[in-house]
C-alpha cells in the first residue's frame, strides 16, 4: 500500500469540508484481492475551505 504525505490544509488553518467517494466496494466483499487482479476499488477524496 502506498502512503501519501499530503497537506490537506492547503489554504492554511481553519475549517474545511471533505467528501469521500468510493467505487467498487462490492466487488470483493470479503476484502481480499489477489495482487494479480486489477485494482477493484477506487477512491476520490475532495477537500475545500468551509464558507464563512
C-alpha positions in Angstrom: 0.0 0.0 0.0 1.3 3.4 -0.9 1.3 6.2 1.7 0.9 9.8 0.6 2.1 12.7 2.8 -0.3 15.4 1.6 -1.2 18.6 3.4 -5.0 18.8 3.0 -5.0 22.2 4.8 -3.8 23.9 1.6 -5.5 27.2 2.4 -4.0 27.4 5.9 -5.6 26.8 9.3 -9.4 26.8 9.6 -12.4 24.7 8.9 -12.7 22.5 5.9 -15.3 20.4 4.2 -14.5 16.9 2.9 -16.1 14.4 0.6 -15.0 10.8 0.1 -16.4 8.9 -2.9 -15.7 5.1 -3.2 -16.4 3.0 -6.3 -16.1 -0.8 -6.5 -16.6 -1.6 -2.8 -19.0 -4.5 -3.6 -16.6 -6.4 -5.9 -14.6 -8.1 -3.2 -16.9 -8.0 -0.1 -14.5 -10.2 1.9 -11.8 -7.5 1.5 -9.4 -9.9 -0.1 -7.9 -9.2 -3.5 -5.1 -11.0 -5.2 -2.2 -9.0 -6.3 -2.5 -10.3 -9.8 -6.1 -8.9 -10.1 -6.7 -5.4 -11.4 -7.5 -2.8 -8.7 -11.2 -3.1 -7.9 -11.7 -0.2 -5.5 -11.2 3.5 -6.5 -11.4 6.5 -4.1 -11.8 10.2 -4.6 -11.1 12.5 -1.7 -12.0 16.2 -2.1 -11.3 18.9 0.5 -12.1 22.6 0.3 -12.3 25.5 2.8 -15.6 25.9 4.6 -17.5 29.0 3.7 -17.9 31.7 6.4 
